Amino acid sequence: MTHQRFEGTRRDFLVAAGLAACGLPGCASWPARGADGQTLRIVFFSDVHARTEWQTPAAMAQAAAAINARNPELVVAGGDLITDGFQSQSAAVEPRWRAYLEMHRALDARVEPALGNHDLVAADPDDGSPASPDPRAEFREHFGLTRTYRSFDVSGYHFILLDSIVVSTDELRYHGRIDDSQLAWLERDLATVEPETPIVAATHIPLLTSFYQATEGATAAASANRVVGNNREVLELFDDHNLLLVLQGHLHVEEMLRWRGTTFITGGAVCGKWWRGAWHGTPEGFGVLTLRPDRVDWEYVTYGWVAQRP
């Protein structure tokens, strides 16, 4: 057997092999079927958990400045933009919405937010007061939306933002699920998309994760409010499509999985460990994605905040 010598740098070798070539933690690059002749840079951030204590408005301003410095053409927000809306009445969360919206308006690029469980308001109040008949109303009003799931196209890419929250009556209070009406909408939406069109989906609660196996043991199972329970039903709708990426939040860690040609990225958290620093090794930060015709580049960026929360 003869062996050919690879002529080139280590970076060249890694690129040829389809492996991470940036040489930095939280950085990866892999082959993908992107849009012909189109390159699109996006930022994906999630889990801001906006509030007013511990200098967190300054942290959010710092994060917004770091995002703008990356010059994205689109920003996708993965939910949990405020904290504790689910169990609080509107008056209590109004300052938190104000704090988040300051960050939102400071961003130069178009921002498209997905709904997180904390973004529902008065879904199940802790104080025993009546639940809101429409806990999604404030989210829709703040962002000018008619519904919390939707799709749009940018530079040859089809984006789908899902609503992965179903309020429950058990002790978990909510489950991760794409409900029947949304599944029917998704099927109709995909019927309008050409099979080769690259699709980027975003969901707050993950469709696929190994977080619990990594942190609790190989046989650990996630509870019903930590993953989308009907994920197979959702993913089967994409069988004849080019599902390039699924962007996920909720777990506050940076994680990347590949399954059947799709890359699933859990995108860390702007607030890290709920404003206490890093969570399972993932510091406060956001993701930068460059979508190219033949590959995707990913970098997790920490923005330099030093946690003030005790």
PASEBA-1860 file (N, C-alpha, C; in nm, 3 decimals):
! residues 310
1> MTHQRFEG> 0.085/-0.119/0.000/0.000/0.000/0.000/0.088/0.124/0.000 ~ 0.053/0.222/-0.084/0.127/0.347/-0.085/0.045/0.454/-0.015 ~ 0.111/0.549/0.046/0.045/0.658/0.117/0.080/0.789/0.051 ~ -0.022/0.869/0.026/0.001/1.001/-0.029/0.024/1.100/0.083 ~ 0.124/1.182/0.065/0.151/1.286/0.163/0.060/1.404/0.137 ~ -0.002/1.457/0.245/-0.087/1.576/0.232/0.001/1.699/0.232 ~ -0.006/1.774/0.122/0.072/1.897/0.110/-0.015/2.015/0.149 ~ 0.018/2.082/0.258/-0.059/2.197/0.301/-0.049/2.214/0.451
9> TRRDFLVA> -0.116/2.316/0.501/-0.112/2.346/0.643/-0.210/2.257/0.718 ~ -0.200/2.259/0.852/-0.295/2.185/0.935/-0.437/2.236/0.911 ~ -0.453/2.368/0.895/-0.586/2.424/0.866/-0.640/2.369/0.734 ~ -0.554/2.361/0.631/-0.597/2.306/0.503/-0.645/2.162/0.519 ~ -0.571/2.085/0.600/-0.609/1.945/0.623/-0.745/1.936/0.691 ~ -0.766/2.019/0.792/-0.892/2.015/0.865/-1.009/2.056/0.777 ~ -0.986/2.157/0.693/-1.091/2.199/0.602/-1.123/2.087/0.504 ~ -1.019/2.022/0.449/-1.040/1.912/0.356/-1.117/1.799/0.421
17> AGLAACGL> -1.093/1.777/0.550/-1.160/1.669/0.622/-1.299/1.708/0.669 ~ -1.336/1.834/0.653/-1.468/1.878/0.697/-1.477/1.896/0.846 ~ -1.366/1.925/0.913/-1.362/1.940/1.057/-1.343/2.086/1.095 ~ -1.359/2.115/1.224/-1.338/2.251/1.273/-1.199/2.297/1.237 ~ -1.189/2.417/1.181/-1.061/2.463/1.134/-1.019/2.595/1.194 ~ -1.096/2.648/1.287/-1.064/2.779/1.340/-0.965/2.773/1.454 ~ -0.947/2.657/1.516/-0.850/2.643/1.623/-0.891/2.705/1.754 ~ -1.018/2.740/1.769/-1.065/2.805/1.890/-1.177/2.724/1.953
25> PGCASWPA> -1.188/2.725/2.087/-1.305/2.661/2.149/-1.433/2.728/2.102 ~ -1.540/2.651/2.086/-1.667/2.708/2.045/-1.671/2.750/1.900 ~ -1.587/2.687/1.817/-1.577/2.726/1.677/-1.576/2.600/1.592 ~ -1.654/2.599/1.484/-1.662/2.482/1.398/-1.699/2.522/1.257 ~ -1.668/2.434/1.161/-1.701/2.455/1.022/-1.727/2.319/0.960 ~ -1.832/2.307/0.877/-1.864/2.177/0.820/-1.931/2.196/0.683 ~ -1.918/2.095/0.596/-1.982/2.103/0.464/-2.133/2.105/0.476 ~ -2.199/2.180/0.386/-2.344/2.190/0.388/-2.393/2.236/0.251
33> RGADGQTL> -2.521/2.211/0.222/-2.581/2.254/0.096/-2.654/2.386/0.120 ~ -2.580/2.496/0.104/-2.638/2.628/0.124/-2.703/2.682/-0.001 ~ -2.737/2.809/0.002/-2.799/2.874/-0.113/-2.694/2.904/-0.219 ~ -2.726/2.876/-0.345/-2.632/2.899/-0.455/-2.593/3.046/-0.462 ~ -2.463/3.070/-0.460/-2.413/3.205/-0.479/-2.445/3.302/-0.368 ~ -2.491/3.252/-0.252/-2.532/3.341/-0.144/-2.454/3.309/-0.017 ~ -2.409/3.413/0.051/-2.349/3.399/0.183/-2.427/3.489/0.278 ~ -2.465/3.434/0.391/-2.548/3.507/0.487/-2.488/3.491/0.626
41> RIVFFSDV> -2.464/3.603/0.693/-2.416/3.598/0.832/-2.531/3.630/0.925 ~ -2.553/3.541/1.020/-2.658/3.563/1.119/-2.600/3.547/1.259 ~ -2.665/3.610/1.353/-2.637/3.588/1.495/-2.758/3.518/1.555 ~ -2.730/3.415/1.636/-2.834/3.348/1.712/-2.803/3.367/1.860 ~ -2.893/3.436/1.931/-2.878/3.445/2.076/-3.004/3.393/2.142 ~ -2.991/3.351/2.266/-3.105/3.295/2.337/-3.091/3.322/2.486 ~ -3.202/3.306/2.556/-3.204/3.306/2.702/-3.133/3.427/2.762 ~ -3.190/3.542/2.731/-3.142/3.667/2.791/-3.185/3.676/2.937
49> HARTEWQT> -3.307/3.634/2.965/-3.365/3.645/3.100/-3.349/3.787/3.153 ~ -3.398/3.882/3.074/-3.383/4.023/3.108/-3.448/4.054/3.242 ~ -3.378/4.134/3.319/-3.426/4.185/3.447/-3.352/4.314/3.476 ~ -3.373/4.372/3.592/-3.313/4.502/3.620/-3.207/4.498/3.729 ~ -3.195/4.387/3.801/-3.099/4.378/3.911/-2.958/4.345/3.859 ~ -2.858/4.362/3.951/-2.721/4.316/3.931/-2.655/4.372/3.805 ~ -2.692/4.495/3.770/-2.633/4.562/3.654/-2.660/4.490/3.523 ~ -2.764/4.407/3.520/-2.788/4.331/3.397/-2.825/4.418/3.276
57> PAAMAQAA> -2.891/4.534/3.292/-2.910/4.618/3.172/-2.778/4.658/3.106 ~ -2.674/4.681/3.187/-2.543/4.712/3.130/-2.486/4.592/3.056 ~ -2.510/4.472/3.110/-2.465/4.351/3.042/-2.534/4.335/2.907 ~ -2.664/4.362/2.903/-2.738/4.348/2.777/-2.691/4.451/2.674 ~ -2.660/4.571/2.721/-2.606/4.673/2.629/-2.470/4.628/2.574 ~ -2.390/4.564/2.660/-2.260/4.514/2.618/-2.277/4.401/2.516 ~ -2.375/4.314/2.540/-2.402/4.205/2.445/-2.448/4.261/2.310 ~ -2.536/4.362/2.313/-2.584/4.422/2.188/-2.469/4.483/2.109
65> AAINARNP> -2.378/4.550/2.178/-2.263/4.610/2.109/-2.175/4.502/2.047 ~ -2.157/4.390/2.118/-2.076/4.280/2.065/-2.143/4.216/1.944 ~ -2.276/4.204/1.947/-2.349/4.151/1.831/-2.334/4.244/1.711 ~ -2.353/4.373/1.732/-2.339/4.469/1.622/-2.199/4.467/1.561 ~ -2.099/4.442/1.645/-1.961/4.439/1.596/-1.938/4.325/1.498 ~ -2.024/4.224/1.501/-2.012/4.111/1.409/-2.082/4.136/1.276 ~ -2.153/4.247/1.264/-2.219/4.288/1.140/-2.309/4.179/1.079 ~ -2.400/4.124/1.156/-2.490/4.024/1.097/-2.593/4.090/1.007
73> ELVVAGGD> -2.641/4.015/0.910/-2.751/4.061/0.826/-2.886/4.026/0.888 ~ -2.887/3.932/0.982/-3.009/3.889/1.049/-2.972/3.842/1.188 ~ -3.059/3.871/1.285/-3.045/3.821/1.421/-3.169/3.738/1.454 ~ -3.147/3.616/1.500/-3.256/3.530/1.546/-3.242/3.514/1.697 ~ -3.348/3.546/1.770/-3.349/3.535/1.916/-3.428/3.410/1.955 ~ -3.368/3.327/2.040/-3.423/3.195/2.068/-3.516/3.184/2.186 ~ -3.566/3.297/2.238/-3.664/3.290/2.345/-3.608/3.307/2.484 ~ -3.699/3.311/2.582/-3.667/3.350/2.720/-3.596/3.486/2.719
81> LITDGFQS> -3.661/3.579/2.654/-3.608/3.715/2.644/-3.619/3.787/2.777 ~ -3.725/3.757/2.854/-3.740/3.810/2.990/-3.738/3.693/3.087 ~ -3.740/3.724/3.214/-3.739/3.619/3.315/-3.871/3.615/3.391 ~ -3.917/3.492/3.420/-4.030/3.467/3.510/-4.161/3.531/3.466 ~ -4.180/3.551/3.336/-4.310/3.598/3.292/-4.419/3.495/3.314 ~ -4.384/3.368/3.297/-4.481/3.259/3.302/-4.562/3.262/3.431 ~ -4.495/3.288/3.543/-4.562/3.281/3.674/-4.591/3.418/3.734 ~ -4.580/3.524/3.655/-4.597/3.660/3.706/-4.705/3.734/3.628
89> QSAAVEPR> -4.767/3.831/3.695/-4.864/3.917/3.628/-4.792/4.027/3.549 ~ -4.867/4.092/3.462/-4.812/4.187/3.368/-4.735/4.300/3.435 ~ -4.788/4.353/3.546/-4.723/4.466/3.612/-4.583/4.430/3.660 ~ -4.565/4.306/3.704/-4.434/4.265/3.756/-4.331/4.252/3.644 ~ -4.374/4.212/3.526/-4.277/4.187/3.419/-4.254/4.309/3.329 ~ -4.335/4.415/3.347/-4.319/4.531/3.259/-4.178/4.589/3.262 ~ -4.111/4.603/3.380/-3.972/4.652/3.377/-3.877/4.556/3.306 ~ -3.906/4.428/3.310/-3.820/4.330/3.242/-3.835/4.342/3.091
97> WRAYLEMH> -3.959/4.362/3.044/-3.978/4.387/2.901/-3.904/4.513/2.858 ~ -3.914/4.618/2.939/-3.844/4.743/2.905/-3.694/4.718/2.892 ~ -3.638/4.642/2.987/-3.495/4.614/2.984/-3.456/4.536/2.860 ~ -3.536/4.433/2.825/-3.502/4.356/2.705/-3.516/4.443/2.580 ~ -3.624/4.520/2.571/-3.649/4.596/2.449/-3.542/4.701/2.424 ~ -3.477/4.748/2.530/-3.362/4.837/2.508/-3.251/4.766/2.433 ~ -3.224/4.642/2.471/-3.125/4.563/2.398/-3.170/4.538/2.255 ~ -3.294/4.497/2.240/-3.351/4.465/2.109/-3.338/4.583/2.013
105> RALDARVE> -3.374/4.702/2.061/-3.371/4.822/1.975/-3.230/4.870/1.948 ~ -3.134/4.828/2.031/-2.995/4.867/2.009/-2.929/4.785/1.898 ~ -2.992/4.678/1.855/-2.933/4.594/1.751/-2.956/4.655/1.614 ~ -2.852/4.657/1.534/-2.859/4.722/1.403/-2.933/4.638/1.299 ~ -2.923/4.507/1.309/-2.982/4.419/1.208/-3.128/4.388/1.241 ~ -3.198/4.334/1.145/-3.332/4.281/1.166/-3.328/4.172/1.273 ~ -3.422/4.175/1.366/-3.428/4.077/1.474/-3.560/4.000/1.465 ~ -3.552/3.868/1.465/-3.670/3.783/1.460/-3.669/3.693/1.585
113> PALGNHDL> -3.761/3.717/1.680/-3.759/3.640/1.805/-3.853/3.519/1.802 ~ -3.807/3.411/1.863/-3.892/3.296/1.892/-3.940/3.305/2.036 ~ -4.050/3.239/2.065/-4.111/3.243/2.198/-4.045/3.142/2.291 ~ -4.012/3.187/2.414/-3.966/3.097/2.518/-4.068/3.086/2.629 ~ -4.052/2.989/2.716/-4.150/2.968/2.823/-4.159/3.088/2.917 ~ -4.046/3.157/2.943/-4.049/3.273/3.030/-4.118/3.393/2.965 ~ -4.137/3.389/2.834/-4.197/3.501/2.762/-4.349/3.498/2.765 ~ -4.408/3.385/2.803/-4.551/3.384/2.830/-4.574/3.463/2.959
121> VAADPDDG> -4.679/3.541/2.966/-4.705/3.623/3.083/-4.834/3.577/3.150 ~ -4.822/3.549/3.281/-4.937/3.508/3.364/-5.002/3.380/3.312 ~ -4.920/3.287/3.263/-4.975/3.158/3.221/-5.021/3.077/3.342 ~ -4.947/3.090/3.454/-4.980/3.017/3.577/-4.922/3.095/3.695 ~ -4.989/3.204/3.738/-4.930/3.294/3.838/-4.903/3.225/3.971 ~ -4.785/3.254/4.028/-4.748/3.198/4.158/-4.835/3.250/4.271 ~ -4.890/3.371/4.257/-4.964/3.433/4.367/-5.111/3.390/4.373 ~ -5.149/3.295/4.288/-5.286/3.246/4.289/-5.386/3.333/4.216
129> SPASPDPR> -5.340/3.441/4.157/-5.429/3.528/4.080/-5.468/3.459/3.950 ~ -5.574/3.507/3.885/-5.621/3.439/3.763/-5.515/3.437/3.652 ~ -5.510/3.325/3.582/-5.421/3.314/3.467/-5.472/3.399/3.353 ~ -5.382/3.445/3.271/-5.420/3.522/3.153/-5.491/3.431/3.053 ~ -5.598/3.479/2.990/-5.661/3.400/2.884/-5.575/3.390/2.759 ~ -5.474/3.476/2.748/-5.386/3.476/2.631/-5.245/3.514/2.675 ~ -5.169/3.420/2.734/-5.036/3.455/2.787/-4.933/3.490/2.680 ~ -4.964/3.469/2.553/-4.873/3.507/2.444/-4.897/3.649/2.395
137> AEFREHFG> -4.999/3.714/2.445/-5.041/3.843/2.389/-4.930/3.948/2.396 ~ -4.861/3.959/2.510/-4.759/4.064/2.523/-4.643/4.040/2.428 ~ -4.605/3.914/2.410/-4.498/3.882/2.315/-4.538/3.928/2.175 ~ -4.658/3.895/2.133/-4.702/3.936/1.999/-4.707/4.087/1.987 ~ -4.758/4.154/2.088/-4.772/4.299/2.082/-4.636/4.368/2.074 ~ -4.540/4.321/2.155/-4.409/4.386/2.156/-4.337/4.374/2.022 ~ -4.363/4.265/1.948/-4.287/4.242/1.824/-4.374/4.252/1.699 ~ -4.497/4.301/1.715/-4.583/4.325/1.600/-4.620/4.198/1.525
145> LTRTYRSF> -4.647/4.091/1.598/-4.675/3.961/1.538/-4.823/3.928/1.548 ~ -4.871/3.854/1.450/-5.009/3.804/1.458/-5.013/3.666/1.521 ~ -4.900/3.594/1.517/-4.889/3.464/1.584/-4.744/3.439/1.619 ~ -4.719/3.342/1.705/-4.585/3.322/1.760/-4.502/3.223/1.680 ~ -4.555/3.164/1.576/-4.476/3.083/1.483/-4.494/3.142/1.343 ~ -4.390/3.130/1.260/-4.396/3.195/1.130/-4.275/3.153/1.046 ~ -4.274/3.193/0.921/-4.161/3.167/0.832/-4.134/3.289/0.746 ~ -4.013/3.298/0.695/-3.974/3.407/0.607/-3.849/3.365/0.531
153> DVSGYHFI> -3.816/3.439/0.428/-3.701/3.408/0.343/-3.601/3.522/0.346 ~ -3.473/3.486/0.355/-3.364/3.584/0.349/-3.251/3.525/0.266 ~ -3.213/3.593/0.159/-3.094/3.558/0.079/-3.090/3.411/0.038 ~ -3.204/3.358/-0.004/-3.208/3.220/-0.052/-3.229/3.116/0.055 ~ -3.241/3.156/0.181/-3.264/3.064/0.293/-3.406/3.082/0.345 ~ -3.470/2.970/0.379/-3.605/2.971/0.435/-3.594/2.952/0.586 ~ -3.642/3.049/0.662/-3.637/3.044/0.807/-3.775/3.008/0.862 ~ -3.775/2.919/0.962/-3.899/2.878/1.029/-3.878/2.894/1.179
161> LLDSIVVS> -3.961/2.976/1.242/-3.956/2.996/1.387/-4.077/2.927/1.449 ~ -4.050/2.835/1.540/-4.154/2.753/1.601/-4.190/2.802/1.740 ~ -4.311/2.773/1.781/-4.357/2.796/1.918/-4.363/2.659/1.985 ~ -4.271/2.633/2.075/-4.254/2.498/2.131/-4.311/2.483/2.272 ~ -4.399/2.575/2.314/-4.450/2.575/2.451/-4.598/2.538/2.453 ~ -4.635/2.441/2.534/-4.774/2.407/2.560/-4.795/2.413/2.711 ~ -4.886/2.498/2.758/-4.916/2.509/2.901/-4.985/2.381/2.946 ~ -4.940/2.326/3.060/-4.996/2.201/3.111/-5.055/2.223/3.250
169> TDELRYHG> -5.128/2.123/3.296/-5.190/2.130/3.429/-5.117/2.043/3.530 ~ -5.005/1.982/3.493/-4.931/1.900/3.587/-4.826/1.984/3.659 ~ -4.742/1.919/3.738/-4.645/1.992/3.820/-4.537/2.060/3.737 ~ -4.519/2.018/3.612/-4.419/2.082/3.525/-4.466/2.219/3.474 ~ -4.598/2.238/3.468/-4.662/2.364/3.429/-4.659/2.391/3.278 ~ -4.562/2.338/3.207/-4.560/2.347/3.061/-4.483/2.228/3.006 ~ -4.512/2.195/2.882/-4.441/2.088/2.811/-4.381/2.144/2.683 ~ -4.277/2.079/2.635/-4.223/2.108/2.504/-4.300/2.030/2.399
177> RIDDSQLA> -4.367/2.100/2.310/-4.448/2.032/2.208/-4.484/2.131/2.097 ~ -4.490/2.081/1.976/-4.545/2.156/1.863/-4.688/2.107/1.845 ~ -4.785/2.194/1.871/-4.924/2.148/1.876/-4.978/2.118/1.735 ~ -5.098/2.058/1.732/-5.152/2.007/1.606/-5.175/2.117/1.503 ~ -5.225/2.233/1.548/-5.251/2.340/1.452/-5.121/2.391/1.391 ~ -5.015/2.396/1.470/-4.886/2.441/1.420/-4.825/2.336/1.326 ~ -4.842/2.208/1.358/-4.794/2.103/1.268/-4.863/2.112/1.132 ~ -4.993/2.138/1.133/-5.066/2.151/1.007/-5.015/2.272/0.928
185> WLERDLAT> -4.990/2.384/1.000/-4.933/2.503/0.934/-4.795/2.471/0.876 ~ -4.711/2.399/0.953/-4.576/2.367/0.908/-4.580/2.281/0.781 ~ -4.670/2.184/0.778/-4.683/2.101/0.658/-4.721/2.185/0.538 ~ -4.814/2.279/0.557/-4.854/2.367/0.446/-4.739/2.458/0.404 ~ -4.665/2.509/0.501/-4.553/2.597/0.470/-4.447/2.523/0.388 ~ -4.413/2.402/0.430/-4.309/2.326/0.361/-4.352/2.287/0.220 ~ -4.481/2.275/0.198/-4.531/2.242/0.064/-4.499/2.352/-0.037 ~ -4.469/2.473/0.011/-4.436/2.585/-0.077/-4.285/2.601/-0.097
193> VEPETPIV> -4.205/2.516/-0.032/-4.059/2.529/-0.034/-4.000/2.422/-0.124 ~ -3.913/2.462/-0.216/-3.847/2.366/-0.304/-3.758/2.272/-0.223 ~ -3.747/2.146/-0.265/-3.670/2.048/-0.185/-3.525/2.088/-0.160 ~ -3.462/2.158/-0.254/-3.321/2.193/-0.238/-3.299/2.321/-0.158 ~ -3.405/2.397/-0.130/-3.389/2.523/-0.057/-3.337/2.496/0.084 ~ -3.228/2.561/0.125/-3.179/2.541/0.261/-3.272/2.604/0.364 ~ -3.302/2.527/0.468/-3.396/2.569/0.572/-3.322/2.582/0.704 ~ -3.351/2.690/0.776/-3.302/2.709/0.913/-3.424/2.721/1.003
201> AATHIPLL> -3.437/2.629/1.097/-3.547/2.632/1.193/-3.495/2.677/1.329 ~ -3.579/2.746/1.404/-3.543/2.790/1.539/-3.656/2.753/1.634 ~ -3.620/2.703/1.750/-3.716/2.665/1.853/-3.653/2.691/1.988 ~ -3.734/2.736/2.084/-3.677/2.757/2.217/-3.643/2.623/2.282 ~ -3.741/2.538/2.298/-3.717/2.407/2.358/-3.656/2.316/2.252 ~ -3.548/2.245/2.282/-3.477/2.167/2.180/-3.560/2.054/2.120 ~ -3.536/2.032/1.991/-3.587/1.913/1.924/-3.497/1.793/1.951 ~ -3.368/1.818/1.970/-3.273/1.709/1.990/-3.159/1.760/2.077
209> TSFYQATE> -3.125/1.685/2.182/-3.016/1.723/2.272/-2.960/1.601/2.343 ~ -2.832/1.607/2.378/-2.770/1.504/2.461/-2.733/1.559/2.599 ~ -2.790/1.675/2.632/-2.753/1.744/2.757/-2.771/1.654/2.879 ~ -2.883/1.585/2.888/-2.911/1.508/3.009/-2.826/1.382/3.017 ~ -2.794/1.322/2.904/-2.701/1.209/2.905/-2.562/1.254/2.948 ~ -2.523/1.375/2.906/-2.390/1.426/2.940/-2.379/1.466/3.087 ~ -2.488/1.519/3.143/-2.481/1.573/3.279/-2.533/1.478/3.387 ~ -2.620/1.382/3.348/-2.682/1.295/3.448/-2.655/1.147/3.426
217> GATAAASA> -2.590/1.112/3.315/-2.560/0.972/3.289/-2.623/0.925/3.160 ~ -2.563/0.821/3.101/-2.597/0.779/2.965/-2.743/0.737/2.948 ~ -2.808/0.690/3.055/-2.946/0.644/3.043/-3.048/0.747/3.091 ~ -3.002/0.868/3.124/-3.093/0.971/3.176/-3.188/1.018/3.066 ~ -3.310/1.044/3.106/-3.411/1.095/3.012/-3.450/1.237/3.051 ~ -3.475/1.320/2.952/-3.519/1.458/2.977/-3.665/1.458/3.016 ~ -3.703/1.551/3.104/-3.844/1.565/3.140/-3.920/1.631/3.026 ~ -4.052/1.629/3.035/-4.138/1.675/2.925/-4.129/1.824/2.900
225> NRVVGNNR> -4.072/1.900/2.994/-4.058/2.044/2.972/-3.916/2.083/2.932 ~ -3.835/1.987/2.895/-3.696/2.016/2.856/-3.666/1.984/2.710 ~ -3.750/1.903/2.646/-3.735/1.872/2.504/-3.874/1.874/2.440 ~ -3.877/1.886/2.308/-4.004/1.878/2.236/-4.043/1.731/2.226 ~ -4.153/1.695/2.292/-4.190/1.555/2.304/-4.227/1.489/2.174 ~ -4.282/1.564/2.080/-4.319/1.506/1.950/-4.218/1.544/1.842 ~ -4.090/1.542/1.879/-3.985/1.584/1.785/-3.981/1.498/1.658 ~ -4.006/1.369/1.671/-4.003/1.284/1.551/-4.111/1.325/1.453
233> EVLELFDD> -4.227/1.355/1.505/-4.338/1.398/1.419/-4.302/1.528/1.347 ~ -4.233/1.617/1.416/-4.190/1.743/1.356/-4.085/1.718/1.248 ~ -3.983/1.642/1.283/-3.870/1.624/1.192/-3.908/1.544/1.068 ~ -4.004/1.453/1.081/-4.048/1.376/0.964/-4.106/1.466/0.855 ~ -4.159/1.581/0.892/-4.213/1.673/0.792/-4.103/1.729/0.702 ~ -3.978/1.724/0.749/-3.866/1.776/0.671/-3.796/1.669/0.588 ~ -3.848/1.547/0.585/-3.777/1.436/0.521/-3.738/1.464/0.377 ~ -3.820/1.534/0.302/-3.791/1.561/0.161/-3.738/1.702/0.139
241> HNLLLVLQ> -3.680/1.760/0.246/-3.630/1.897/0.238/-3.487/1.905/0.289 ~ -3.424/2.018/0.260/-3.285/2.043/0.299/-3.284/2.121/0.431 ~ -3.308/2.049/0.541/-3.306/2.112/0.673/-3.161/2.127/0.716 ~ -3.110/2.245/0.697/-2.969/2.273/0.719/-2.935/2.280/0.867 ~ -3.015/2.357/0.942/-2.986/2.387/1.081/-3.113/2.389/1.164 ~ -3.101/2.345/1.289/-3.203/2.371/1.390/-3.133/2.444/1.505 ~ -3.178/2.567/1.532/-3.121/2.650/1.637/-3.211/2.642/1.759 ~ -3.153/2.614/1.877/-3.229/2.581/1.997/-3.178/2.662/2.116
249> GHLHVEEM> -3.265/2.681/2.215/-3.228/2.749/2.338/-3.259/2.665/2.460 ~ -3.303/2.732/2.568/-3.362/2.669/2.687/-3.261/2.610/2.785 ~ -3.155/2.547/2.736/-3.065/2.471/2.824/-2.942/2.550/2.866 ~ -2.917/2.666/2.807/-2.809/2.757/2.848/-2.670/2.700/2.823 ~ -2.658/2.599/2.738/-2.527/2.545/2.704/-2.506/2.553/2.553 ~ -2.378/2.552/2.514/-2.345/2.539/2.373/-2.330/2.390/2.344 ~ -2.408/2.342/2.248/-2.405/2.200/2.213/-2.432/2.188/2.063 ~ -2.366/2.092/1.999/-2.385/2.070/1.857/-2.399/1.921/1.830
257> LRWRGTTF> -2.505/1.883/1.760/-2.531/1.745/1.722/-2.558/1.738/1.572 ~ -2.522/1.626/1.510/-2.555/1.601/1.370/-2.645/1.479/1.363 ~ -2.756/1.492/1.290/-2.847/1.380/1.272/-2.909/1.388/1.134 ~ -2.885/1.287/1.053/-2.942/1.275/0.919/-2.920/1.401/0.835 ~ -2.799/1.454/0.842/-2.762/1.567/0.759/-2.797/1.703/0.814 ~ -2.865/1.706/0.929/-2.902/1.834/0.992/-2.814/1.858/1.114 ~ -2.769/1.980/1.131/-2.693/2.019/1.250/-2.786/2.088/1.348 ~ -2.790/2.036/1.470/-2.870/2.092/1.579/-2.776/2.166/1.673
265> ITGGAVCG> -2.800/2.296/1.690/-2.714/2.378/1.775/-2.796/2.435/1.890 ~ -2.760/2.400/2.011/-2.814/2.466/2.130/-2.719/2.581/2.160 ~ -2.773/2.703/2.160/-2.690/2.822/2.143/-2.648/2.897/2.268 ~ -2.628/2.825/2.381/-2.581/2.894/2.501/-2.685/2.989/2.556 ~ -2.638/3.096/2.621/-2.730/3.193/2.681/-2.660/3.326/2.700 ~ -2.730/3.433/2.669/-2.677/3.566/2.698/-2.654/3.583/2.847 ~ -2.740/3.521/2.929/-2.729/3.536/3.074/-2.643/3.428/3.139 ~ -2.589/3.333/3.060/-2.509/3.226/3.119/-2.590/3.147/3.222
273> KWWRGAWH> -2.536/3.136/3.340/-2.604/3.065/3.450/-2.697/3.164/3.521 ~ -2.797/3.213/3.447/-2.896/3.305/3.503/-2.827/3.422/3.574 ~ -2.728/3.480/3.502/-2.652/3.597/3.545/-2.557/3.566/3.660 ~ -2.518/3.438/3.675/-2.419/3.401/3.778/-2.287/3.353/3.718 ~ -2.265/3.374/3.590/-2.143/3.326/3.527/-2.170/3.212/3.431 ~ -2.072/3.125/3.412/-2.083/3.016/3.316/-2.172/2.903/3.370 ~ -2.234/2.829/3.278/-2.320/2.714/3.311/-2.267/2.592/3.237 ~ -2.221/2.493/3.311/-2.164/2.371/3.252/-2.058/2.406/3.146
281> GTPEGFGV> -1.977/2.504/3.179/-1.866/2.541/3.091/-1.900/2.637/2.979 ~ -2.027/2.676/2.966/-2.067/2.772/2.863/-2.083/2.909/2.926 ~ -1.999/3.006/2.889/-2.011/3.141/2.946/-2.123/3.219/2.879 ~ -2.152/3.336/2.933/-2.249/3.427/2.872/-2.206/3.455/2.728 ~ -2.300/3.441/2.633/-2.259/3.465/2.495/-2.370/3.443/2.395 ~ -2.328/3.435/2.268/-2.420/3.418/2.155/-2.344/3.351/2.042 ~ -2.417/3.304/1.942/-2.355/3.236/1.829/-2.353/3.320/1.704 ~ -2.247/3.306/1.625/-2.235/3.370/1.495/-2.226/3.260/1.389
289> LTLRPDRV> -2.315/3.263/1.292/-2.318/3.165/1.185/-2.296/3.234/1.052 ~ -2.207/3.179/0.972/-2.191/3.223/0.834/-2.235/3.109/0.744 ~ -2.343/3.132/0.671/-2.401/3.031/0.584/-2.346/3.055/0.443 ~ -2.270/2.959/0.393/-2.207/2.971/0.262/-2.268/2.868/0.166 ~ -2.243/2.881/0.036/-2.301/2.784/-0.058/-2.261/2.640/-0.029 ~ -2.140/2.620/0.026/-2.090/2.483/0.042/-2.058/2.445/0.186 ~ -2.081/2.536/0.282/-2.047/2.503/0.420/-2.110/2.604/0.517 ~ -2.104/2.569/0.645/-2.151/2.656/0.752/-2.037/2.676/0.851
297> DWEYVTYG> -2.017/2.799/0.892/-1.921/2.831/0.998/-1.997/2.874/1.123 ~ -1.951/2.827/1.238/-2.013/2.860/1.367/-1.907/2.907/1.464 ~ -1.940/3.010/1.540/-1.853/3.054/1.649/-1.939/3.097/1.767 ~ -1.907/3.047/1.885/-1.974/3.094/2.006/-1.889/3.204/2.066 ~ -1.951/3.321/2.084/-1.879/3.442/2.124/-1.923/3.484/2.263 ~ -1.829/3.494/2.354/-1.859/3.553/2.484/-1.827/3.702/2.479 ~ -1.908/3.782/2.545/-1.897/3.927/2.525/-1.830/3.999/2.642 ~ -1.769/3.923/2.732/-1.681/3.983/2.831/-1.747/4.031/2.958
305> WVAQRP> -1.872/3.993/2.983/-1.940/4.036/3.104/-1.887/3.961/3.226 ~ -1.866/4.033/3.336/-1.829/3.972/3.463/-1.952/3.971/3.552 ~ -1.997/3.853/3.591/-2.124/3.839/3.663/-2.123/3.918/3.793 ~ -2.235/3.988/3.819/-2.252/4.067/3.941/-2.349/4.002/4.039 ~ -2.421/3.900/3.994/-2.520/3.837/4.082/-2.451/3.751/4.187 ~ -2.489/3.767/4.313/-2.425/3.687/4.420/-2.449/3.538/4.399
END
